[in-house]
Amino acid sequence: MHQSHPPSVEFDRLQVRYGETEVLRSVSLTIQSGSFTVLLGPSGSGKTTLLRTVNRMVDPSSGRVLLDGTDVATRDAVSLRRSIGYVMQASGLFPHRTVLDNVATVPRLLGVNRSEARASAFAAIESVGLDADLATRYPSQLSGGQQQRVGVARALAASPRILLMDEPFGAVDPITRRALQREILELHSRSGVTVLFVTHDVDEALALGDRILVLDAGGRIAQDALPTDILANPADEFVAEMIGTTSGDRTLRIQAVRGAEVVVDRSGRPIGVLER
């Protein structure tokens, strides 16, 4: 879906203050081009604020955010936002516009003619697993999962090189959430776009991220590692409690049930079945 290579994102000694409250305290890290990076942390850890500094919805008090080496502060905020896909928990759809017109919004704002914008919108709608006949419906006529798919399609319609996702699946039911997670992984695999994904859900982080940044208060990066490394070797007690290894929630065992090997958790609750 992108037109050129996806950008790297660098946070350089980033600080964000709201009055006397320091939300981010000198955060420095680099997000690799084309990666799927998850920002995991509790409420108040600054993960959403960090995400929004990328598209200048939040301007830092000090420090810089660099896209492929260019400081976003030197970019016009409006044009920057139109070049970056952004998906929120609430889909943010325009209620009085059809699905097609919602998805075509950014291409039209970028000056693409109506027919080309609608063609891009149709392609984006199909890419997120929606039937083309939904294009003429309005958001109120869609389920929550369908609305979130439209939100993702709208973010992809202008072929962004970077996609910001702020707890986008938190308001849908578990079955729909799993389907949306699978679809976004498939989209990432096909497009190679750089994804920054915010969540406070550990299972979601482990399912999606090829890299997980665990954030503590003030945006402190408690751990930056592969999902498997975080499970095997939590960096400190905060990370261990965050992912559930301290309480034993991540301790699994195998139980034989009628010839099958069932994986159960510490309390005996079934989690899955091993392949034969």
N, C-alpha and C positions, 0 to 999 in steps of 0.2 A: 504493500500500500504506500510505501515511501518512495520518494523520487531520487534521493541520494543517500549516502551512508548516514546512519543514525548518529547523533552527537554523543559525546561524553559530557558528563555534568560534573563540575568541580565546585565544592563548597570550600571557600578559603577564609578561615578564621571568622566564620559567620556568627554574628550576634544580633539577636532581636530582643528588644525591650518594649514592654507596654507599661509606661509610667515607671514605677519602681520594680515591676516584675520582670525578671530576666527569663524569657521563654527559651531562648537558645544561647548557649554560652560557648563562644569560640569553637564552633563546629568546623572541622576540616576533614574532608574525605572526597574521593573521586568515584563516580559511578561510571563503569565501563560502557562504551558504546555497544548497543545491541543487547544489553543485559536485562534480566527481569529481576529487579531489586525490590525487596519488601522492607518497608519501614514498620517494625513491630514494636509496640510499646503501650503502656497504660494511658488512660486519659491524663492530660497534663504533661506528657513527656515531650511535646513540641513536634511530633511527627507531621501533623497537618501543616503547621507553620513552616516547617522545613520544606515540605512539598510546594507550598504556595510561594516561596521565594523564587522558585524556578520560573514561574510565569508572571512574576512581579505583582501578584495579588497581595503580597506582603513585601515591603522593602526593608532590607536589613538596617539595623542601627549602625553597624559597622561590618567590615568584611565584604566579600564578593561572592557572586554566583557566576560561574563561567560555563558557557555552552561552546564546546570545541575551542576553548581558549578565549572566547569573546565575553566580556562582562555584560550581563543582561541589563545592567543599569545604563549602558550606552544605547540600548535599543528602545525604540518607541514601544510603550507598554501595550498599546492596542494591537499593533502589528505583531508583536511578540506572542501575545495570547492567541491570535488567530493562527499562528504557526505551530502551536502546541495543543495536542489533544488533551481534554480535561473532562473527567467523569467523576461525578459526586454520588453520594448515597441517595439523595433525592435527585431524580434524573434531570430536573431543571428544564423540562420540556415546555415549550410555549403551548398553552392549552388551546388556543384558538387557531393553531396551525396544524395541518395534517402531518402525519408521520414523515411523508416525503419532504414537505417544506421545512420541517424541523431539521431533518438531516442535511438538507441542502443549504442551510443557513450560512455556515462558514464559507463554503465555496462562493456563494453569491457575494458575501462581504469582501471576499478577496478579488472580486471583479470578474469571476467566471460567468459566462453567459448562461441564461436560464436553462437551455437544453443540455449543455455540458454539466451544469451543476446537478440537474435532475438525474443525468446518467450516472454521475459519481455517487449520488445518493442511493440510487437503486442498487449499485454494486456494493455499497457499504451495508445496506439493509440485508442483502442476501448473505454477506460475509459473516453476519452475526446470527445466522440461522432463522431469520424471520421470513415468512411468506411474502411474496411481492404484493399479494392482494391486501396486505395490511397498510400499504403505503397511503391509501386514501382515508384511513381512519384517523381519529383524533385521540390524543393521549388518554382521555377519560374512557375510551372504549377498549383500552388495553389492560391486561393484567399487570401486576407489579413487575414480574419478570420480563414481560414484553417491553414495558417502559424502560427498564434498565438496558435491555438490548438496543433500543432506539438511542438511548444516551451514548452507548458505546459506538454505535454506527455514526452518530453525529460527530463524535470525536475523531473518527477515522476518515470521514468523508473528504477532508481536505488533504489527505495523505501526509499526516504529520510525521516528523522524524522522532518525536518523543511523545509519550503518552503518560499523563499523570492521572492516577486513580485513587480517590480518597474514600476509602471504605465503600466502594460502589455496590457491594452485594449484601450489605448489612441489613437491609430492610425487606429482603425476600425470604421465602420459606426455604428450609434446608435442601429439599430436592432441587428446586430451581437454582439455589445457590451453587450446588455442586455442578449442575449443567453449565452455568455461566462461567464457573472457574475453568472447566474443561475447554469451553469455547475460547476464553481469553488466552489460554495456553496455546491452543491451535493457531489463533490469530498471530500471536507473538512468534511462533515457529515459522509461519509463512512469511511474515513481514520483516522480522528482524528489528522492529522498532525498539528503541530504548524505553523501558517501562519502569516507572517508580510507583509502587503500590503501597498505600497506607492501610494498615489493619491493626486491631487489637486482639484479633482472633488467632491463636497459636496454630490451630489446625489449618487454617487458611494460609498462613505464612509458610508452613511446612509443605503444603500442597503446591504452592505457586512459585516460590522464590528459588532462583538458582543462586541467590545470595540474600542473606537476611541481616539487616542492621537492627539490633535490639537497642532501643532508646530508653534511657532513664530520665528523671527530672532534669530540666535544663538542656535537654537534647544531648546529654552525655551518651556517647556510644559505648554501651556496656559490652557489646560483642559485635563483631563484623566477621561473618563466616558462612560457610556452606551449611545448609539445613542439617546434614548428617553430623557435621562437626559440632554444631550447637547442641544437638541431642546427646552426642557422645561425651563432649567436654565443655559443659557450661563454664563461662569465664569467671563467674562469681555467684554468690548466693542469690543476688537479684535475678540474674538470668535463669538460674536453676528453678527459682520459685515461679518466674514468669512462664516457663515452658512446662512446669509440672513435674520435674524430676525429683525435687525435694520431697514432695508428697507421695511419690510413687505412682502418680497418675499416668506416667509414660512407661511403667514397668509392665511388660506383657509376658504371657506364657502360652504354651501350646497345650491344648486339651483334646484328647481323642474322643470323638463323638460319632458312633455308628460308622466307623471306617474313615471318617474325615478328620483332618487336623484343624481344629478351630482355635483361632487366636483370641485369648480373653485378657481383660485387664486385671488389675490387682483384686478387684471386688468380684471377679468372675463374669463380668459383663462381656458378651461376645462382641468382637471387633471386626473379625473377618475370617476367611478360610484360606489356608495355604493351597497354592496350586499343586496339582500332582504331576 
